[in-house]
């Protein structure tokens, strides 16, 4: 009788542990929004670069493992629906608007019908190494959301001039809209920098949302104007690492790991 009681007590104890662990994982799930920069052969020298070969493997990994790859606009709709977002949902973004995004990434995205967002620096469009307007317009017609990365790629919290601050945010959206009507719905804060005032200016400018980088666990996971993202770099060449990053729990793990 005693052995049976101990046995059932252990079963109940294990079930409680599993239930607690499951609740922690459920509450810690954050849709992984991947942040790329360059897709080129400089990945050995730059943490902001992944090789074209690695990028293709990563996209094929998502397709093979049946991830639900959604646009930023779709992510916004899912968050606002009030329903639980299915696990294995992921969103893909690129910062800076490098021409190599068109040369080395766009073809892969188009081949697999993968939506993505590219945030361009308006004053750098057409410069050497950056996207041209014809390239941007072509991508916008093929499942790529074109967003703002401000006019000059400035760190917004450091801009003291209120007029200039509004210009960086408002004018970059206006110019995009004038060239491509379906562009300019989202903005990415340069280097992830923003504050409450900047967030409000973004809202007032008419953006549907804004991408940050790592605003921290004190920021809500579902704030569409402070979207948490995961930087993809050469460490993600290892598909096991990439799997962890796209699990939906990496943001939670990183925020708690980084606690002081």
PyMOL commands that set and color helices and strands:
alter all, ss='L'
color gray80, all
select helices_A, chain A and resi 2-27+52-64+72-80+99-111+122-124+133-140+156-158+162-179+190-192+196-204+234-237+239-245+250-257
alter helices_A, ss='H'
color red, helices_A
select strands_A, chain A and resi 32-36+38-39+49-50+68-69+89-96+116-120+144-148+186-188+209-211+230-231
alter strands_A, ss='S'
color yellow, strands_A
deselect
rebuild
show_as cartoon
